[in-house]
Amino acid sequence: MTVTLADVAARARVSPATVSRVLNGNYPVAAATRERVMRAVDELDYVPNGPASSLAAATSDLVGVLVNDIADPFFGIMAGAAQGAIGETGAGRAGGEKLAVVCNTGGSPERELTYLTLLQRQRAAAVILTGGSLEDPEHLAAVTAKLTKLTDAGTRVVLCGRPPLADLTAATLAFDNRAGARRLTEHLLALGHRRIGYVAGPAGRTTTRHRLEGHREALREAGLAEGPTVHGPYDRASGYDATVELLRLAPDLTAVVAANDTVALGVCAALRERGMSIPGDVSVAGFDDLPFSVDVVPALTTVRLPLHEAGARAGRLALGAEEAPPGGLATIVAELVVRGSTGRPRA
């Protein structure tokens, strides 16, 4: 059932004209009244009419691309590729182009929901969500509800780099993080490493869990106990701090697996600061194969995710320029890339 402006007015105990003034922002309204109206809007999930150009159609020319951190190459590459594909798909000047807007959530679940609400109100043509998701049942339920309302209203939803959501029909491009992490650890085991530390990403994120599970599966299959694990953000400082802690917990480590390539930079810095060579004393491995990983000295052993290709495909899916994968889900293979940062441990 569609929520009307009158429903919002009744919930907020004001007149429909007051609700209109609050939403349009074209007339002074008392702060307490404004807060009451906006609370009613959120509670009822009211979607006001968007721009006039979209009133005659189900959607506008807007495509929202949600990222955790646009400064992180992982998200920047996917968002740029998606935006490029969206621009290329347009039929020329005034001929069906879409405006791709990147929404930077900063990893905040509240901001993610806020952006989805704003895109819903603008009747976005499509929404692309990139990267892993927060594993909080309440948040997942809220996101699923928002995305369901978007799809019901005619908005295409694409999940890029995150697992599918239960009870949601959406094109999904999921990275096989678990298998990639398993292959990476198997590589270290084949070299002879038995004392391996792990710098994991933030707890409660799907990407973190899947990569850690793949690492642990490889250890378990080899009959080895898990080494120490330290969680932290996906940034260089986290890699540095976590390595200091890993060496405190297990000074005899011969290898460190990092949550991603950026974290691996911090790992390398901490090891070198302590006079340790790579891979002579400690081997280091990352994940994602970001552009700088080949320029690290020595070049970084990592797991390659086709970020640009996935982002471009997500853009095409968002515009309906490419058919959705069978069953709505495509699992993207992660490829092991062996470089100079890993080697055999010293006897």
C-alpha positions in Angstrom: 0.0 0.0 0.0 1.4 3.4 -1.0 2.0 5.9 1.8 0.6 9.3 1.0 1.5 12.8 2.2 -1.7 12.7 4.2 -0.6 9.6 6.0 2.6 11.4 7.1 0.6 14.4 8.2 -1.6 12.2 10.4 1.4 10.4 11.9 3.2 13.7 12.7 -0.1 15.4 13.8 0.3 18.3 11.5 -1.5 19.5 8.3 -0.5 18.2 4.9 0.6 21.7 4.0 3.1 21.6 6.9 4.5 18.3 5.7 4.9 19.8 2.2 6.7 22.8 3.6 9.1 20.6 5.5 9.9 18.4 2.6 10.3 21.3 0.1 12.3 23.5 2.5 10.6 26.6 1.1 8.9 27.9 4.2 10.1 28.4 7.8 8.9 25.6 10.1 9.7 25.2 13.8 12.6 22.8 14.5 10.4 20.5 16.7 7.7 20.3 14.0 10.3 19.6 11.3 11.8 16.8 13.5 8.3 15.3 14.0 7.6 15.3 10.3 10.9 13.8 9.3 10.5 11.1 12.0 7.1 10.2 10.5 8.6 10.2 7.0 11.2 7.7 8.1 8.8 5.5 10.1 6.4 5.3 7.2 9.2 5.1 4.6 7.4 7.8 2.7 8.8 8.5 -0.8 7.8 12.0 -2.0 7.6 12.8 -5.7 11.1 13.2 -7.1 12.1 15.6 -9.9 9.3 16.7 -12.2 11.0 14.9 -15.1 10.6 11.6 -13.4 6.9 11.9 -12.5 5.7 10.4 -15.7 8.0 7.5 -15.5 8.8 4.8 -12.9 12.4 6.0 -12.5 14.7 8.9 -13.1 18.1 9.1 -14.9 20.0 8.6 -11.7 22.2 5.6 -10.9 23.6 5.3 -7.3 26.9 3.5 -6.7 27.5 2.8 -3.0 31.1 2.4 -1.8 32.7 2.1 1.6 35.6 4.3 0.8 36.2 5.9 -2.6 39.8 6.6 -1.6 40.4 2.9 -1.3 41.5 1.6 -4.7 39.4 -1.5 -4.2 36.2 0.6 -4.3 37.6 3.3 -6.6 38.4 0.9 -9.4 35.0 -0.7 -9.3 33.1 2.6 -9.0 35.1 4.1 -11.9 34.5 1.1 -14.1 30.8 1.1 -13.3 30.5 4.8 -14.0 32.4 4.4 -17.3 30.1 1.6 -18.4 27.0 3.6 -17.5 28.3 6.5 -19.5 29.1 4.4 -22.5 25.7 2.7 -22.5 23.9 6.0 -23.1 22.5 6.6 -26.6 24.3 9.9 -27.0 23.4 13.5 -26.2 19.9 13.6 -24.6 19.4 10.1 -25.8 19.1 8.0 -22.7 22.2 8.9 -20.7 22.2 8.1 -16.9 23.9 10.2 -14.2 26.1 7.9 -12.0 26.5 9.3 -8.5 29.0 7.7 -6.1 27.8 7.5 -2.5 30.6 7.2 0.0 29.3 5.4 3.2 32.5 5.4 5.1 31.6 1.9 6.2 28.7 3.3 8.3 25.5 1.1 8.2 23.5 4.2 9.0 24.9 6.1 6.0 24.2 3.1 3.7 20.5 3.1 4.7 20.4 6.9 4.3 21.7 6.8 0.8 19.3 4.0 -0.1 16.4 6.1 1.2 17.6 9.2 -0.8 18.0 7.1 -3.9 14.5 5.7 -3.4 13.1 9.2 -3.0 14.8 10.2 -6.3 13.4 7.1 -8.0 16.8 6.0 -9.1 17.0 4.0 -12.3 19.5 1.6 -10.7 21.5 1.1 -7.5 24.9 -0.7 -7.3 26.2 -1.8 -3.9 29.9 -2.7 -3.9 32.1 -4.6 -1.5 31.2 -6.8 1.5 28.3 -6.2 3.8 27.9 -5.9 7.5 26.9 -9.2 9.1 24.3 -7.7 11.5 20.8 -9.4 11.1 19.0 -6.1 11.9 20.9 -4.1 9.4 20.7 -6.9 6.7 16.9 -6.9 7.2 16.7 -3.2 6.9 18.9 -3.2 3.7 16.8 -6.0 2.2 13.6 -4.1 2.9 14.9 -1.0 1.3 16.2 -2.8 -1.8 13.0 -4.7 -2.1 11.0 -1.4 -2.2 13.4 -0.1 -4.8 13.0 -3.2 -7.1 9.3 -3.1 -6.6 9.3 0.5 -7.9 11.3 -0.4 -11.0 14.8 0.3 -9.8 17.4 -2.2 -10.9 19.6 -3.4 -8.0 23.1 -4.9 -8.6 25.3 -6.4 -5.8 29.0 -6.2 -6.9 31.6 -7.9 -4.8 29.2 -9.0 -2.1 27.2 -12.2 -1.5 23.5 -12.4 -2.4 20.9 -11.3 0.1 18.2 -13.7 1.1 14.7 -12.8 0.0 16.0 -10.3 -2.6 15.9 -10.8 -6.3 18.9 -8.8 -7.7 21.8 -9.4 -10.1 24.8 -10.4 -7.9 28.5 -10.6 -8.8 30.1 -12.3 -5.8 33.9 -12.6 -5.4 35.1 -16.0 -4.4 37.1 -14.7 -1.5 37.0 -18.0 0.4 38.6 -20.0 -2.4 41.2 -17.2 -3.2 42.3 -17.1 0.5 42.5 -20.9 0.6 44.8 -21.0 -2.5 47.0 -18.3 -1.0 47.6 -20.2 2.2 48.1 -23.4 0.3 50.9 -21.7 -1.6 52.6 -20.7 1.7 52.2 -24.2 3.0 53.7 -25.7 -0.1 56.7 -23.5 0.4 57.2 -25.0 3.8 55.7 -22.4 6.1 54.0 -23.7 9.3 54.0 -20.6 11.5 51.7 -18.2 9.7 50.1 -15.0 11.2 47.0 -13.4 9.8 46.0 -9.7 9.7 42.3 -9.8 9.2 39.9 -7.1 8.3 37.1 -5.7 10.5 35.1 -8.3 12.3 31.5 -8.6 11.3 32.0 -8.1 7.6 31.4 -10.7 4.9 34.6 -10.2 3.1 36.6 -10.5 6.3 34.8 -13.7 7.3 35.1 -15.4 3.9 38.8 -14.7 3.5 39.6 -15.8 7.0 37.5 -19.0 6.5 39.5 -19.8 3.4 42.8 -19.4 5.2 41.7 -21.6 8.1 40.3 -24.3 5.7 43.8 -24.6 4.2 45.4 -24.9 7.6 42.8 -27.5 8.8 43.2 -29.6 5.6 47.0 -29.6 6.2 46.4 -30.7 9.8 47.9 -27.5 11.3 46.7 -25.4 14.1 45.8 -21.8 13.4 48.4 -19.1 14.0 47.6 -15.8 15.7 45.0 -13.5 14.1 44.6 -9.8 14.6 41.6 -7.8 13.3 41.6 -4.2 12.1 40.5 -1.8 9.4 41.5 -2.3 5.8 44.3 0.3 5.8 48.1 0.5 6.0 48.2 1.6 9.7 46.2 -1.5 10.7 48.7 -3.7 8.9 51.6 -2.1 10.8 50.0 -2.2 14.2 48.7 -5.8 13.7 52.2 -7.0 12.7 53.7 -5.5 15.9 51.1 -7.5 17.8 51.6 -10.7 15.8 55.4 -10.6 16.5 54.7 -10.1 20.2 52.3 -13.1 20.2 54.5 -15.3 18.0 58.1 -14.1 17.4 58.9 -17.2 15.4 56.4 -16.4 12.6 57.8 -17.1 9.1 54.8 -15.7 7.1 52.1 -13.1 7.4 48.9 -13.1 5.4 47.3 -9.6 5.1 43.6 -8.9 4.6 44.3 -6.9 1.5 47.2 -5.3 -0.4 47.0 -2.0 1.5 47.2 -3.8 4.8 50.2 -5.7 3.4 52.1 -2.4 2.9 51.8 -1.8 6.7 53.0 -5.4 7.4 56.1 -4.8 5.3 56.8 -1.5 6.9 56.6 -3.0 10.4 58.9 -5.9 9.5 61.5 -3.7 7.9 61.5 -1.4 10.8 62.5 -4.3 13.0 65.4 -5.2 10.6 63.6 -8.2 9.1 63.9 -9.0 5.4 61.1 -10.0 3.0 60.9 -12.9 2.2 64.2 -13.9 3.8 63.0 -13.7 7.3 59.2 -13.4 6.8 57.1 -13.9 3.7 54.2 -11.5 3.2 51.0 -12.0 1.1 48.1 -9.7 0.3 44.8 -9.8 -1.5 43.0 -8.0 -4.4 46.1 -7.3 -6.6 45.7 -3.5 -6.5 47.8 -1.6 -9.0 50.6 -0.8 -6.6 51.2 -4.4 -5.6 53.5 -5.1 -8.5 55.7 -2.0 -7.6 56.3 -3.0 -4.0 59.9 -4.2 -3.4 59.8 -7.1 -3.5 56.6 -7.3 -5.6 53.7 -8.6 -3.6 52.3 -12.1 -3.8 48.5 -11.6 -3.8 45.1 -12.8 -5.0 43.8 -11.1 -8.1 40.2 -9.9 -8.2 39.1 -8.6 -11.6 37.8 -5.3 -10.0 37.6 -3.3 -13.2 35.8 -6.0 -15.1 33.4 -6.6 -12.3 32.6 -2.9 -12.0 32.0 -2.5 -15.7 29.7 -5.5 -15.7 27.8 -4.2 -12.8 27.3 -0.9 -14.7 25.9 -2.8 -17.7 23.6 -4.9 -15.5 22.4 -1.8 -13.8 21.2 -0.3 -17.2 19.9 -3.6 -18.5 22.5 -3.6 -21.2 23.6 -7.1 -20.2 21.4 -10.1 -19.2 21.6 -11.1 -15.5 23.6 -14.2 -14.8 21.7 -17.5 -14.5 19.8 -17.6 -11.3 20.9 -14.0 -10.7 24.3 -15.0 -9.3 27.7 -15.0 -10.9 30.7 -16.2 -8.8 33.9 -14.4 -9.9 37.0 -16.5 -9.6 40.0 -15.2 -7.5 43.4 -15.9 -9.1 46.6 -16.5 -7.1 49.5 -14.3 -8.3 52.9 -15.4 -7.0 55.6 -12.7 -6.8 58.8 -12.0 -4.8 57.3 -11.3 -1.4 56.9 -15.0 -0.6 59.6 -17.7 -0.5 60.8 -20.7 1.5 61.3 -20.2 5.2 64.8 -20.3 6.5 65.7 -23.6 8.2 
